[in-house]
Amino acid sequence: MTELSDAIEGFIAYVSRERDFSPHSVRAYRSDMNEFAHYCLGQDKTELAKIDNLVLRGFLAHLQKAGRARSTIQRRMSAIRSLYGWLMRFGHVTTNPTLKVRTPPREKRLPAFLDPAEVEALLDAPDTETPIGLRDASMLELLYSTGMRVSELCGLDVDSFEADMTVKVLGKGKKERLVPVGRPAMAATEAYVACRHELCSNLRDVNALYISHMGTRVTDRAVRYRIAGYLKDAGIEKKVTPHTLRHSFATHLLNAGADLRVVQEMLGHVSLSTTQIYTHVTTERLRDVYAALHPRAEPSVEDATVGEPTV
């Protein structure tokens, strides 16, 4: 194996079959490494023997010049490191150039989230007089009600729901978990299932809960596209993705006093530290808690004394 392109295909086949990565993860790896391969092609460095730490540093500079976010750069380099780890393990290369390259530290950003009123406006946006609107209303309700990832939503089957108002979610690493479903989300999903057959007369994926007009399982991209349209309808100008609803789910639960470990389990996080990023709270709640509990907090307008201070 001497060509980078062959190495990428071999690695993709490995993670697909041997490591049993999800289709979403495989697509992400392929996308990240294909960008690297395209850069190497432009530098006439398509052979593995020609790729050294200088080529990798040039790729880093290329990504930075293109204005890529730090998180994107981190992901690209992580994919390349995984590729070279595999190449080293199976003896396809004798040196690992990624060991001599440092990537910029990850930016520590608080997750973006919607306030409850914005969530309400977004959930009300679909036209529930149509089968597509009922489908989309169910998808939005479930994303917010359960905090599941968009890939998990797209992977749901019609029989994923349990009688006790929980849903079986197949998460990262193909780990299954049960997540409670709120009554509005359950009602929206039942209404959609009742007319699901109207979306397509020839179902190509009979098990899939959410189907397209072609009768196939909806994709992550399709869900993102539908949400973008409903944001305009709801008059929300924030940049919102399906993951924003996941952030909102966790933020609203924690702001209301939910236990961190319970939220961790519902989100499907292996590590509690991953969930802790959601422990940020809104500025309004910070002010409320401070005003209510701190002995030296500023008095409210109603409590303020009118007139001259007493000495």
N, C-alpha and C positions, 0 to 999 in steps of 0.2 A: 504494500500500500504506500504509494509515493505522492499521490495527488491529494490536495486538501478536499476537493469535492468528493472523492471516494471515501475519505476519512469521515466526512460529515454524514454521508449516506450510511456508512457502517455504524456510526454512533447512533443515528436515529433508529436504525433497525434494532440495535441493542436495547435502547431504553424503551422501545415499543414492545418488544417481545420478552426480553429477559427481565427488565425492571418493571414491566407492566405499568408504565406511566400513562396518565390519562391522555386522551386525544388533545385536550387543551394544552397540556404541558409539552407534548410532542410538537405541536404547532409553534409554540413559543420558542422552543429550542431551535427548530428549523429556521424560523424567521431571524432570530439573533445571529445564528451562524452563517446564514446566507448573506447577511449584510457584511459580515467579516470576509466571506469568500469573494464577494463583489469588490470589496476594497483591495484585497490581495491581487485579484485579477488586474485591476488598474495599475498596480505596482509591479506587475510581472513576477509575482511571488506565489504562484499556484502550487508549487511543489513544497511538501512538508519540510524538506531539507533547507529550503530558502527562508523559511519563516523563523525569525529569531525575536529576541526581546525588542529590538529596534523597530521591527515591523509592527509589533503589538503596541509599542508606544506611539508609532505613527497613526495607528488606528484609533487610539485614545484621543490623540490631538484632532483627528478628523471628526470624531463624534462631538468633541467639545466645540470645534469651529462651526459645526452644523447646528449648534444650539440645543443639543439633546440634554434632557434633564439628567441630573446625577443618578436618579433611580434607574433610568434607561441604560446609562453607561454601566452602572453596577451589574445590571442584568445581562448585558452583552458580554461583559468580561467573565461573569460567573458561568455563562454557557461555554465560553472558550476554555475556561479552566476545567470544566467538566469534560470537555472533549479531549483535552490533553491528558487528564487523569486516566481516561479510558485508553488512549493511545499508549501511554506508558505501561499501564497494567497488562496490556496484551502484546507488548514488545514491538509496536509499530514505529516508535521513536525511542531514542536513547536519552534525549534531554527534554526538559520541560521549560520552554521560554517564559511561561506565565509566572514562574517563581521569581523572576527578576523584574516584574512589573507591579507597581502599586497603583491602585485606582483611587480616585478622590473619595473622601469619606461621604457616606450617605447623609443627605439632608434630613434633619429631624423636623418634619412637618406634622402639625396636628391634622388629623383626618377632617376633610370637609364634610359637613352634614347639613341637613335641612332642619328648620324649626318645625314644630308640630303643625302650624298653620300652613306652611309651604308643603308639607307632606300631604295634608288634607286636600289642598288644591290640586296637587299632582294626581292623587288617587281618584279624584272626581273628574279628571279630564277625559277619559275614554267615553265614547258614545256607547252606552250599554244597550242601545236598541238594535245593535248589529252584532253578528257572531264575532267579528274581529275585535270590536270594542269590548265584548264580554271576555274574550280571551286575554286582551291586554289589561283589562281591569283586574282579572284574576292574577296575572303575572305581577303587576305592580303591588297588589295587596299582599301576595305571598312573599315578595322580596322584602317588604317592610315588616310584615308580621313575623317572619322567621329569621331574618338576617342572613339567609343563605346566599352563597355566591351565585353569580349569573350562570356559571357552568353547571352548578348543581340544580338550578331551576330548569335549565334546558334538558337535563338528564332525567327529570321526573317522569314516571310512568303513571298511567291512569290508576293503577292499583298501589301507588306509593302511600296512600293515606290509610291511617288506622281508625278504628271505631272510636277511640278515645280522643279524637281531634288532635292527633299528632301526625307528622309526615316523616317518612323514612328518607333521609338525605344521604346520598353517596358522595362523601367529601374527598379531600386530597388523600392520596395513598389508598384509595378505594376503601376508606373506613366509613362504615355506616353509623349514623346517629339518628335518634328520634328527637324531633323539635316540635314544641307545641304550636298550634295554629289558632289564631284568633277567630272569633265568630264572623266578623266581616269578610276576612280572607276565605274562610270556609264557604260562606254563602256565595261569594263571588265565583269561587271555583266550581261549586255545584251548578250554578247558573250557566257557566261556560260549558261544563261537561254535557249538560242537557242539550246543547246546540252544537257541540263540537263537530258532529257529522256534516253540518251545513257548510263548514269551511272548505271541505273537499269530499267529493263523492267516492274517490278512489284513494283510500288511505294506504300509503306505502310503508308507514310505520304504525302499525295498529296499536302498539303498546304506549307510544309517546303521548304524554299528557298535552303538551303544547305543540300544535302542528301548524304548518304553513298552508297557503292555498294550494301548494303542490302535493300536500299529503305527507310531507316529510317533517321530521323533528325540527323545531325552530332552532336557530343558531344564536350564539352570543351576539354576533354582529347585528342580527335582526332585532334583538331586544334593545340594544343600544340605540338603534335607529328609531324604533318606536318611541322610546323614552324621550329622545331629542325632540320629536314632534309634539309630544304632550307637554313638554316644558314651555314651548311657545304658546300653546293653548292655555296653559295655566298662568302665563305671565311671569314665569320665574326666569330671571336672567342669570342665575348662577350656572356654572358648569357642573352638570349633574350626570353621573354614570350609574349603572346598576349598583356599583360598589358604594356609591354615596348613600343609597338606601340601607345598605348593610351598616355603614358608619352611623347613620341616623338611628337605626334599630338599637345598636349598642349604646350610643350616647344617651338616648332617651330612657333606656332601662336603668343605666347607671345613675343618671341625674335623678331618677325617681327612687333611688335607694336599693337597686338590685345588687345582690351579692356578685362580686367579680368572678368567682369560680362558676357560678351558675351561667353567667353570660359567656364565659370561656367555653363551657360545654355546649351551649346552644350554637355558638359560632363555629365550633369544630376546631378550635385551636389546640395544638398539642402542648404548647408552652404558655404558662400564665403571663409571661413577659410580653407575649404578642398581644394579649388582650389588654394589657395595662396602658397601651397607647390610647385606648378609648376612655381613660379615666379623666380626660379633660372635661371641663364643664363649661357651660355658657357663661359669658360675663354677667348676664342678668342673674343667674343662679348664684354665682360667686358673691355678687352684691347683696342678694337676699339673705344668704347664709351669714355673711359678715354682719349685716345690719341687725339680724335677729339674735345673733349669739355673742358678738364681741361687746364687752362692757364699755368700750370707749368708741363705739361706732357713732357716726353722725346721726342725730335724731331725724326722723322723717319730717316732712313739711307739716303734717297734722300735729306732731308732737312738739314742734318748735314753739318757744315762748315768744309772744308778740310784745314788743315794747322794750324798755330799758332793762339791761341785765341787772339782777339783784346782787349786791355786794355786802 
